[in-house]
Amino acid sequence: MSDYKLTYFDFAGSRGEEIRIAFRMAGVAFDDNRLSFEEFEKLKPELPFGSLPILEVKNRGVITQTNAILRLIGRQHGFHPEERFAAARHDEVMDTVEDFRHKIFATMRIEDPALKKAARQALAADYIPKWGAGVEGLIKTGPFLAGDTPNVADIKLYMAEKWIGSGDIDDIPKETFEPFIKLKAVAEAIRHHPAALK
Ligand SMILES: N[C@@H](CCC(=O)N[C@@H](CS)C(=O)NCC(=O)O)C(=O)O
């Protein structure tokens, strides 16, 4: 029994996988509680905000909100900057990945196929390139946000790049991030980190 129990869906993506990678990167054991969608629906009424991931911390309680969980792991194990301005910069990146996610998730709720396609094409033509350029401007020497060492914010950039690069989102071309060399380099560096390789 470890000090941490992460509950998330049973797939290697999105918010829960960011936390799994952070734990692996920190070399910290955790219970990886993976739920089916049916199990989630049963548990949902008991969840603090009705969603996953949640992290149960031994003798302390339950934490929700992916970025709060990532910062907790990052601060406890040296994967979030100690200096306040640098930490705010990393927080900025982490929050903008959540904004990015919400923009794409919003299109998944559009039922009309033509409207969905148009919404996705608009994101690919405007929002995502501007988002990529914004992130690109925050990465200095690379390969990571802080230079040579990875932090939890880098894991979030990796997950955003991986999602687009998978080509799994219809009407958002998998090449959309190709112009963003520094963003791609962060993603490559995390992709080849043993924590991401499992
Ligand atoms: N703000 C929350 C969002 C959590 C969230 O929306 N999680 C999704 C999965 S990635 C979920 O549980 N969706 C199912 C639902 O809300 O019913 C966070 O950052 O952790």
The ligand as a Gaussian input file, in Angstrom:
#p B3LYP/6-31G(d) Opt

LIG

0 1
 N      -10.766000      20.631000     -13.962000
 C      -10.671000      19.194000     -13.854000
 C      -11.393000      18.584000     -15.029000
 C      -11.611000      17.119000     -14.837000
 C      -12.353000      16.476000     -15.986000
 O      -13.150000      17.121000     -16.693000
 N      -12.109000      15.183000     -16.163000
 C      -12.734000      14.414000     -17.197000
 C      -11.788000      13.331000     -17.695000
 S      -10.250000      13.942000     -18.325000
 C      -13.972000      13.717000     -16.643000
 O      -13.967000      13.235000     -15.526000
 N      -15.027000      13.651000     -17.481000
 C      -16.219000      12.929000     -17.164000
 C      -17.297000      13.796000     -16.586000
 O      -17.034000      14.985000     -16.262000
 O      -18.410000      13.282000     -16.452000
 C       -9.201000      18.779000     -13.796000
 O       -8.352000      19.543000     -14.272000
 O       -8.869000      17.711000     -13.255000

